[in-house]
Amino acid sequence: MKTAEKLLLSNLLLLALAGCSGEAPISFSQDVKPVLDQHCIECHQAEGAGTLASGLDMTTYEGLMKGTKFGPMVIAGDPEGSNILVLMEGRADPSISMPHGQRDPVAKPDIQTIRKWIEQGARNN
């Protein structure tokens, strides 16, 4: 095998290994938005109680990233500091945990999906 062929083969092997070692990217449209639609949109849409109270409209990526009149809900790369997770995980006062009232809590795997999406940069993908 010639030197150029060896170099090409080793580069291909490195690329293949790099692709296998990373987590699959979390998609806003395919993975995160369906969770928000199921648990949040009822209140956080135009004229919804949550939007009227906080200013947070979760019907679009842009609305989510704009946050509330009190501050951001998502800080790309910082799941611990992202208020969406603070509220969903019950790390805030129970009176403001999300979803409110008697609604079913967001399932842990769905929260983990949102956490990974934020860790990966909270992209609009």
C-alpha positions as CSV (number, residue, x, y, z in Angstrom):
1,M,0.0,0.0,0.0
2,K,1.4,3.4,-1.0
3,T,1.9,6.2,1.5
4,A,-1.0,8.3,0.1
5,E,-3.3,5.3,0.3
6,K,-2.4,4.7,3.9
7,L,-2.9,8.4,4.7
8,L,-6.3,8.4,3.1
9,L,-7.3,5.2,4.8
10,S,-6.2,6.5,8.2
11,N,-8.1,9.8,7.7
12,L,-11.3,7.9,6.7
13,L,-10.9,5.7,9.8
14,L,-10.5,8.8,12.0
15,L,-13.6,10.4,10.5
16,A,-15.6,7.2,11.0
17,L,-14.6,7.0,14.6
18,A,-15.3,10.6,15.3
19,G,-18.8,10.2,13.9
20,C,-19.4,7.2,16.2
21,S,-18.2,8.8,19.4
22,G,-20.6,11.8,19.5
23,E,-24.2,11.9,20.6
24,A,-26.8,12.1,17.9
25,P,-27.9,15.7,17.4
26,I,-31.2,16.6,19.0
27,S,-33.5,18.4,16.6
28,F,-35.7,21.3,17.7
29,S,-38.4,20.5,15.1
30,Q,-38.4,16.7,15.5
31,D,-37.5,16.2,19.1
32,V,-38.1,19.3,21.2
33,K,-41.1,21.0,19.6
34,P,-43.4,17.9,20.0
35,V,-42.7,17.9,23.8
36,L,-43.5,21.6,24.0
37,D,-46.6,21.1,21.9
38,Q,-47.8,18.3,24.2
39,H,-47.1,20.0,27.5
40,C,-46.7,23.8,27.1
41,I,-48.6,25.2,24.0
42,E,-52.0,25.1,25.7
43,C,-50.9,28.0,27.9
44,H,-47.9,29.4,26.0
45,Q,-49.5,30.6,22.8
46,A,-50.9,33.9,21.7
47,E,-53.6,34.9,24.2
48,G,-52.8,31.8,26.3
49,A,-52.7,32.3,30.1
50,G,-49.0,31.6,30.3
51,T,-48.2,34.0,27.5
52,L,-50.3,36.7,29.0
53,A,-48.7,36.2,32.5
54,S,-45.1,35.9,31.4
55,G,-44.8,37.0,27.8
56,L,-43.5,33.5,26.8
57,D,-45.0,32.3,23.5
58,M,-43.7,28.8,22.8
59,T,-45.3,28.3,19.4
60,T,-42.0,29.0,17.6
61,Y,-38.3,28.6,18.1
62,E,-38.0,32.4,18.0
63,G,-40.6,32.8,20.7
64,L,-39.0,30.3,23.0
65,M,-35.6,31.8,22.6
66,K,-36.9,35.3,23.2
67,G,-38.0,34.2,26.6
68,T,-40.2,35.9,29.0
69,K,-40.6,39.5,30.2
70,F,-38.6,38.3,33.2
71,G,-35.6,36.9,31.2
72,P,-34.5,34.0,29.0
73,M,-35.9,30.5,29.2
74,V,-33.1,28.8,27.3
75,I,-29.4,29.6,27.6
76,A,-27.7,27.7,24.8
77,G,-25.0,25.4,26.2
78,D,-26.2,25.9,29.8
79,P,-28.9,23.4,30.8
80,E,-28.5,24.2,34.6
81,G,-29.1,27.9,34.0
82,S,-31.9,27.4,31.6
83,N,-35.2,28.3,33.3
84,I,-37.2,26.0,31.1
85,L,-35.4,23.1,32.9
86,V,-35.5,24.7,36.3
87,L,-39.3,24.8,36.0
88,M,-39.8,21.4,34.4
89,E,-37.5,19.6,36.8
90,G,-39.1,21.1,39.9
91,R,-36.0,23.1,40.9
92,A,-38.1,26.2,41.4
93,D,-40.8,27.0,43.9
94,P,-43.6,24.4,43.4
95,S,-46.1,27.2,42.8
96,I,-44.3,28.0,39.5
97,S,-43.3,24.5,38.4
98,M,-44.3,23.7,34.9
99,P,-46.7,22.5,33.7
100,H,-49.0,24.2,36.2
101,G,-51.8,22.8,38.3
102,Q,-53.1,19.3,37.8
103,R,-51.5,18.8,34.4
104,D,-49.2,15.8,34.0
105,P,-45.5,16.5,34.5
106,V,-43.2,16.2,31.6
107,A,-41.7,12.7,31.4
108,K,-38.1,12.4,32.4
109,P,-37.0,11.2,29.0
110,D,-38.6,14.2,27.4
111,I,-36.9,16.5,29.9
112,Q,-33.6,14.7,29.1
113,T,-34.2,15.4,25.4
114,I,-34.6,19.1,26.1
115,R,-31.5,19.1,28.3
116,K,-29.4,17.5,25.5
117,W,-30.7,19.9,23.0
118,I,-29.6,22.8,25.2
119,E,-26.2,21.2,25.8
120,Q,-25.8,20.9,22.1
121,G,-26.4,24.6,21.6
122,A,-30.2,24.9,21.4
123,R,-30.1,25.1,17.6
124,N,-33.1,25.8,15.4
125,N,-32.8,22.5,13.5
